[in-house]
Structures are given as structure tokens and as C-alpha cells.
Amino acid sequence: MTRLFRTHLSAVMPALVAGIHVFLERRKTWMAGTSPAMTLLGFLVAILTIGVDMASAQQRPNRLEIWDLKLGMSVTELPDEFTDYACGNNGGPPSSALAGWRDFKRCRPESGGLREVYFRYDDELEYWAKANQFATEIRKFSGTKVFDFPVVLSARFDDNGILKGIRIVSDPRDTSRDREEAYLLRNFLNARYGREDWDCADLPPEDGETPVFRTFIKQRCKKTVEGGALAELATSYLRKKGQTEIDPHSGRQTEGQFESLVRFELTMAR
């Protein structure tokens, strides 16, 4: 909260100067005969109001996101403006809580040798937006999201504390957006790294897997991006074995019996 206050204070002061100039222009239109005391009071109120409004409009804050974590950075260089650090669970719910990035060695290595640290976006700015009734910012800063899709985020480190990868997995537990839409995150991630030159394979259904209505997506894509890192994108939109559109016992349409999932990993070349 202190950091946020300092940010706004530094924004308000320059805006007050601009507010004074605006006030002086408006003052020319005031009626003659206003008392000096009321003039001074009006002056102070006006410049404060104008200055704060201009500061709010021009200096609304931004928060750090997963894209601010650059592969190759040391654990000591990473920004510490996230929250709820914990050992990751391959994109699933977190396990043991951590104090921060530097505790990464407390997490068991994955099969590839990297250690996964789960984290969330800080909700400080969400409360700020709600307090100020900024509808756009409330939506922007609510929850941990990528392209407005709820996600589980994690960073992956080698034993030397070098960030070797990031992981983004759509979060089926977050109900702020229709879970069925989760597979659409694929389109935004695909576009971020360029729609061309992806090596994609559409996998056939396994035993018991069926389409959701008429749509069946089980796609695995990969691409070498700028800097030599490997981007891997897996998308599923299907019904798994045992999941049905119609309940065979009641004859009613079921709810939530499908998998809509995106899994994205960006990993430094070995």
C-alpha cells in the first residue's frame, strides 16, 4: 500500500501545477465581487480537484505480469511484486508455501530437472480500482489472468537459480469466466508469438473421448521463438470417457462434463 501511495503522490504533484494553470484560465470568468477569503478557498479546492483528477487520468498504475519474467534472469534479479509463492504442481494447485523466489530449492525437481514455483498476481491494485470505482481497472486487475482468462502461473528454475521456463495453465477452479471458453486462450497465445511456423499435430480421440457438441480439439503445437526458446502449446476441448451431454439416468442435459484446457510452456534451449 505504501508503494501505491508513493506512486500516486508523485503523480499528483506535477498535476497540481497543471491544475493551477487551468484554474487561472477559469478564474477569468468568475463574477466580480467575490470576497478574497472565498476566492482563496475556491482556488485551493479547485487546484486540488483538478490536479487529482488529472493525475488519476494520466498516471493510473500497472502491475507486473508473467511476461515481465525474462528467461535467463537469476532468481535474485526477478521482481518480487507477486504473492502466494509456493511449490508448483505441474500447473495444478500449489503445494508447500514459500517466502519468495529464493526458496525455489525447497521444491522437488520435475522430470526435466527444473523446479517449479507457483505464484499469483497481487490483488492490491484490484482493491484500489474498486475503491475508486474504475470499472475498466477492476476487470483488468481482478484475479490472476492472462488475456482475461483465469490461469495458474509458475516459473521454473534450474539448480543454479536461473529462470529457464514459465508455465501458464488455464484454471478450471476460477468461475469468473465461463470454463467452457478456456480453450480460446490458445488463439491469444498463438498470436503473441506469431501465427506462422507453428508445428501442430491434431491428435485422434482416445478410447471414450468424444466431441463437445460437434467440436473436438486435441492439439499439440510447438515453435522455436526469438532467442531460441521453445514454445509449447497444448489445447483440449472434448468430453473424456464417462462424460456425456445427456445424463443417461435422468435424460437431462449435464453441466460441466467436458474438458476445456490450455497449457503453455516457454523453455530456454538447453
MOTA-V871038 format. One record per residue. N is the residue number from 0. RES is the residue in one small letter. PHI is phi in radians with two decimals (NA if undefined). OMEGA is omega as a letter, one per 20 degrees, with the letter a starting at -180 (NA if undefined). BURIAL is 1 if it has 16 or more other ideal C-beta (glycine too) atoms within 10 Angstrom, else 0. Layout:
n=N res=RES phi=PHI omega=OMEGA burial=BURIAL
n=N res=RES phi=PHI omega=OMEGA burial=BURIAL
This chain:
n=0 res=m phi=NA omega=r burial=0
n=1 res=t phi=-1.07 omega=r burial=0
n=2 res=r phi=-1.08 omega=a burial=0
n=3 res=l phi=-1.16 omega=r burial=0
n=4 res=f phi=-1.09 omega=r burial=0
n=5 res=r phi=-1.08 omega=r burial=0
n=6 res=t phi=-1.07 omega=a burial=0
n=7 res=h phi=-1.27 omega=r burial=1
n=8 res=l phi=-1.10 omega=r burial=0
n=9 res=s phi=-1.16 omega=r burial=0
n=10 res=a phi=-1.39 omega=a burial=1
n=11 res=v phi=-1.18 omega=a burial=1
n=12 res=m phi=-1.03 omega=r burial=0
n=13 res=p phi=-1.10 omega=a burial=0
n=14 res=a phi=-1.20 omega=r burial=1
n=15 res=l phi=-1.10 omega=r burial=1
n=16 res=v phi=-1.09 omega=r burial=0
n=17 res=a phi=-1.12 omega=r burial=0
n=18 res=g phi=-1.11 omega=r burial=1
n=19 res=i phi=-1.09 omega=a burial=0
n=20 res=h phi=-1.13 omega=r burial=0
n=21 res=v phi=-1.11 omega=r burial=0
n=22 res=f phi=-1.06 omega=a burial=1
n=23 res=l phi=-1.08 omega=r burial=0
n=24 res=e phi=-1.18 omega=a burial=0
n=25 res=r phi=-1.22 omega=a burial=0
n=26 res=r phi=-1.08 omega=a burial=0
n=27 res=k phi=-1.10 omega=a burial=0
n=28 res=t phi=-1.65 omega=a burial=0
n=29 res=w phi=-1.20 omega=r burial=0
n=30 res=m phi=-1.31 omega=r burial=0
n=31 res=a phi=-1.20 omega=r burial=0
n=32 res=g phi=1.69 omega=r burial=0
n=33 res=t phi=-1.18 omega=a burial=0
n=34 res=s phi=-1.18 omega=r burial=0
n=35 res=p phi=-1.03 omega=a burial=0
n=36 res=a phi=-1.11 omega=r burial=0
n=37 res=m phi=-1.15 omega=r burial=0
n=38 res=t phi=-1.11 omega=a burial=0
n=39 res=l phi=-1.15 omega=r burial=0
n=40 res=l phi=-1.08 omega=r burial=0
n=41 res=g phi=-1.08 omega=r burial=0
n=42 res=f phi=-1.06 omega=a burial=0
n=43 res=l phi=-1.11 omega=r burial=0
n=44 res=v phi=-1.09 omega=a burial=0
n=45 res=a phi=-1.14 omega=a burial=1
n=46 res=i phi=-1.21 omega=r burial=1
n=47 res=l phi=-1.14 omega=a burial=0
n=48 res=t phi=-1.11 omega=a burial=0
n=49 res=i phi=-1.13 omega=a burial=1
n=50 res=g phi=-1.12 omega=a burial=1
n=51 res=v phi=-1.14 omega=r burial=1
n=52 res=d phi=-1.08 omega=a burial=0
n=53 res=m phi=-1.19 omega=r burial=1
n=54 res=a phi=-1.13 omega=a burial=1
n=55 res=s phi=-1.11 omega=a burial=0
n=56 res=a phi=-1.26 omega=a burial=0
n=57 res=q phi=-1.68 omega=a burial=0
n=58 res=q phi=-2.16 omega=r burial=0
n=59 res=r phi=-1.12 omega=a burial=1
n=60 res=p phi=-1.33 omega=r burial=0
n=61 res=n phi=-2.12 omega=r burial=0
n=62 res=r phi=-2.04 omega=r burial=0
n=63 res=l phi=-1.25 omega=r burial=0
n=64 res=e phi=-2.25 omega=a burial=0
n=65 res=i phi=-1.08 omega=a burial=1
n=66 res=w phi=-1.21 omega=r burial=0
n=67 res=d phi=-1.44 omega=r burial=0
n=68 res=l phi=-1.58 omega=a burial=1
n=69 res=k phi=-1.68 omega=r burial=0
n=70 res=l phi=-1.02 omega=a burial=1
n=71 res=g phi=1.71 omega=r burial=0
n=72 res=m phi=-1.27 omega=r burial=1
n=73 res=s phi=-1.37 omega=r burial=0
n=74 res=v phi=-1.02 omega=r burial=1
n=75 res=t phi=-1.38 omega=a burial=0
n=76 res=e phi=-1.69 omega=a burial=0
n=77 res=l phi=-1.24 omega=r burial=1
n=78 res=p phi=-1.13 omega=a burial=0
n=79 res=d phi=-1.90 omega=a burial=0
n=80 res=e phi=-2.00 omega=r burial=0
n=81 res=f phi=-1.87 omega=a burial=1
n=82 res=t phi=-2.64 omega=r burial=0
n=83 res=d phi=0.98 omega=r burial=0
n=84 res=y phi=-1.06 omega=r burial=1
n=85 res=a phi=-2.82 omega=r burial=1
n=86 res=c phi=-1.19 omega=a burial=1
n=87 res=g phi=-1.36 omega=a burial=1
n=88 res=n phi=-2.35 omega=r burial=1
n=89 res=n phi=1.00 omega=r burial=0
n=90 res=g phi=1.55 omega=r burial=1
n=91 res=g phi=-1.67 omega=r burial=0
n=92 res=p phi=-1.03 omega=a burial=0
n=93 res=p phi=-1.23 omega=r burial=1
n=94 res=s phi=-1.95 omega=a burial=0
n=95 res=s phi=-1.17 omega=r burial=0
n=96 res=a phi=-1.21 omega=r burial=0
n=97 res=l phi=-2.18 omega=r burial=1
n=98 res=a phi=-1.35 omega=a burial=0
n=99 res=g phi=3.04 omega=a burial=0
n=100 res=w phi=-0.97 omega=a burial=1
n=101 res=r phi=-1.17 omega=r burial=1
n=102 res=d phi=-1.53 omega=a burial=1
n=103 res=f phi=-0.98 omega=a burial=1
n=104 res=k phi=-1.24 omega=r burial=0
n=105 res=r phi=-1.32 omega=a burial=0
n=106 res=c phi=-1.64 omega=r burial=1
n=107 res=r phi=-1.17 omega=r burial=0
n=108 res=p phi=-1.22 omega=r burial=0
n=109 res=e phi=-1.31 omega=a burial=0
n=110 res=s phi=-1.06 omega=r burial=0
n=111 res=g phi=-1.51 omega=r burial=0
n=112 res=g phi=1.70 omega=a burial=0
n=113 res=l phi=-1.52 omega=a burial=1
n=114 res=r phi=-1.90 omega=a burial=1
n=115 res=e phi=-1.68 omega=r burial=1
n=116 res=v phi=-2.03 omega=r burial=1
n=117 res=y phi=-1.36 omega=r burial=1
n=118 res=f phi=-2.72 omega=r burial=1
n=119 res=r phi=-2.21 omega=r burial=1
n=120 res=y phi=-1.31 omega=r burial=1
n=121 res=d phi=-1.16 omega=a burial=1
n=122 res=d phi=-1.62 omega=a burial=1
n=123 res=e phi=-1.00 omega=a burial=1
n=124 res=l phi=-1.27 omega=r burial=1
n=125 res=e phi=-1.11 omega=r burial=1
n=126 res=y phi=-1.17 omega=r burial=0
n=127 res=w phi=-1.06 omega=a burial=1
n=128 res=a phi=-1.13 omega=r burial=1
n=129 res=k phi=-1.16 omega=r burial=0
n=130 res=a phi=-1.10 omega=a burial=0
n=131 res=n phi=-1.69 omega=r burial=0
n=132 res=q phi=0.99 omega=r burial=0
n=133 res=f phi=-1.60 omega=a burial=1
n=134 res=a phi=-1.03 omega=a burial=0
n=135 res=t phi=-1.10 omega=a burial=0
n=136 res=e phi=-1.25 omega=r burial=1
n=137 res=i phi=-1.04 omega=r burial=1
n=138 res=r phi=-1.17 omega=a burial=0
n=139 res=k phi=-1.14 omega=a burial=1
n=140 res=f phi=-1.76 omega=a burial=1
n=141 res=s phi=-1.44 omega=r burial=1
n=142 res=g phi=1.23 omega=r burial=1
n=143 res=t phi=-1.82 omega=a burial=1
n=144 res=k phi=-2.36 omega=r burial=1
n=145 res=v phi=-2.20 omega=a burial=1
n=146 res=f phi=0.94 omega=r burial=0
n=147 res=d phi=1.23 omega=r burial=0
n=148 res=f phi=-1.85 omega=r burial=1
n=149 res=p phi=-1.09 omega=a burial=1
n=150 res=v phi=-2.47 omega=r burial=1
n=151 res=v phi=-1.84 omega=a burial=1
n=152 res=l phi=-1.95 omega=r burial=1
n=153 res=s phi=-2.73 omega=r burial=1
n=154 res=a phi=-1.96 omega=a burial=1
n=155 res=r phi=-2.21 omega=a burial=1
n=156 res=f phi=-2.04 omega=r burial=1
n=157 res=d phi=-1.49 omega=a burial=1
n=158 res=d phi=-1.18 omega=r burial=0
n=159 res=n phi=-1.58 omega=r burial=0
n=160 res=g phi=1.39 omega=r burial=1
n=161 res=i phi=-1.69 omega=r burial=0
n=162 res=l phi=-1.23 omega=a burial=1
n=163 res=k phi=-1.82 omega=a burial=1
n=164 res=g phi=-2.90 omega=r burial=1
n=165 res=i phi=-2.21 omega=a burial=1
n=166 res=r phi=-2.40 omega=r burial=1
n=167 res=i phi=-2.26 omega=r burial=1
n=168 res=v phi=-2.28 omega=r burial=1
n=169 res=s phi=-1.04 omega=a burial=1
n=170 res=d phi=-1.81 omega=a burial=1
n=171 res=p phi=-1.28 omega=a burial=0
n=172 res=r phi=-1.45 omega=a burial=0
n=173 res=d phi=-1.48 omega=a burial=1
n=174 res=t phi=-1.69 omega=a burial=0
n=175 res=s phi=-1.25 omega=r burial=0
n=176 res=r phi=-2.43 omega=a burial=1
n=177 res=d phi=-0.98 omega=a burial=0
n=178 res=r phi=-1.05 omega=a burial=1
n=179 res=e phi=-1.10 omega=a burial=0
n=180 res=e phi=-1.44 omega=a burial=0
n=181 res=a phi=-0.97 omega=a burial=1
n=182 res=y phi=-1.10 omega=a burial=1
n=183 res=l phi=-1.23 omega=r burial=1
n=184 res=l phi=-0.99 omega=r burial=1
n=185 res=r phi=-0.91 omega=a burial=1
n=186 res=n phi=-1.11 omega=a burial=0
n=187 res=f phi=-1.28 omega=r burial=0
n=188 res=l phi=-1.18 omega=r burial=1
n=189 res=n phi=-1.04 omega=a burial=1
n=190 res=a phi=-1.21 omega=a burial=0
n=191 res=r phi=-1.03 omega=a burial=0
n=192 res=y phi=-1.81 omega=r burial=1
n=193 res=g phi=1.56 omega=a burial=0
n=194 res=r phi=-1.34 omega=a burial=0
n=195 res=e phi=-1.55 omega=r burial=0
n=196 res=d phi=1.22 omega=r burial=0
n=197 res=w phi=-1.35 omega=r burial=0
n=198 res=d phi=-1.71 omega=a burial=0
n=199 res=c phi=-2.03 omega=r burial=0
n=200 res=a phi=-2.27 omega=r burial=0
n=201 res=d phi=-1.64 omega=a burial=0
n=202 res=l phi=-1.41 omega=r burial=0
n=203 res=p phi=-1.32 omega=r burial=0
n=204 res=p phi=-1.10 omega=r burial=0
n=205 res=e phi=-1.48 omega=a burial=0
n=206 res=d phi=-0.98 omega=r burial=0
n=207 res=g phi=1.58 omega=r burial=0
n=208 res=e phi=-1.40 omega=a burial=1
n=209 res=t phi=-2.39 omega=r burial=0
n=210 res=p phi=-1.21 omega=r burial=0
n=211 res=v phi=-1.61 omega=a burial=1
n=212 res=f phi=1.01 omega=r burial=0
n=213 res=r phi=-1.97 omega=a burial=0
n=214 res=t phi=-1.93 omega=r burial=0
n=215 res=f phi=-2.28 omega=r burial=1
n=216 res=i phi=-2.20 omega=r burial=1
n=217 res=k phi=-2.56 omega=a burial=1
n=218 res=q phi=-2.07 omega=r burial=1
n=219 res=r phi=-2.21 omega=a burial=0
n=220 res=c phi=-2.22 omega=r burial=1
n=221 res=k phi=-2.59 omega=a burial=0
n=222 res=k phi=-2.80 omega=r burial=1
n=223 res=t phi=-1.52 omega=a burial=0
n=224 res=v phi=-1.83 omega=a burial=0
n=225 res=e phi=-0.96 omega=a burial=0
n=226 res=g phi=1.62 omega=r burial=0
n=227 res=g phi=1.54 omega=r burial=0
n=228 res=a phi=-1.25 omega=r burial=1
n=229 res=l phi=-1.76 omega=r burial=0
n=230 res=a phi=-1.73 omega=r burial=1
n=231 res=e phi=-2.20 omega=a burial=0
n=232 res=l phi=-2.31 omega=r burial=1
n=233 res=a phi=-2.01 omega=a burial=1
n=234 res=t phi=-2.29 omega=r burial=1
n=235 res=s phi=-2.33 omega=r burial=1
n=236 res=y phi=-2.56 omega=a burial=1
n=237 res=l phi=-2.89 omega=r burial=1
n=238 res=r phi=-1.82 omega=r burial=1
n=239 res=k phi=-1.49 omega=a burial=0
n=240 res=k phi=-0.97 omega=a burial=0
n=241 res=g phi=1.65 omega=r burial=0
n=242 res=q phi=-1.60 omega=a burial=1
n=243 res=t phi=-2.38 omega=r burial=0
n=244 res=e phi=-1.35 omega=a burial=0
n=245 res=i phi=-2.03 omega=r burial=0
n=246 res=d phi=-1.18 omega=a burial=0
n=247 res=p phi=-1.17 omega=a burial=0
n=248 res=h phi=-1.55 omega=a burial=0
n=249 res=s phi=-1.68 omega=a burial=0
n=250 res=g phi=1.35 omega=a burial=0
n=251 res=r phi=-1.65 omega=r burial=0
n=252 res=q phi=-1.22 omega=a burial=0
n=253 res=t phi=-1.46 omega=r burial=0
n=254 res=e phi=-2.19 omega=r burial=0
n=255 res=g phi=1.36 omega=a burial=0
n=256 res=q phi=-1.58 omega=r burial=0
n=257 res=f phi=-2.90 omega=r burial=1
n=258 res=e phi=-2.04 omega=r burial=1
n=259 res=s phi=-2.22 omega=a burial=1
n=260 res=l phi=-2.57 omega=r burial=1
n=261 res=v phi=-2.21 omega=r burial=1
n=262 res=r phi=-2.30 omega=a burial=1
n=263 res=f phi=-2.18 omega=r burial=1
n=264 res=e phi=-2.34 omega=r burial=1
n=265 res=l phi=-2.12 omega=a burial=1
n=266 res=t phi=-2.29 omega=r burial=1
n=267 res=m phi=-1.10 omega=r burial=1
n=268 res=a phi=-1.14 omega=r burial=0
n=269 res=r phi=-1.28 omega=NA burial=0
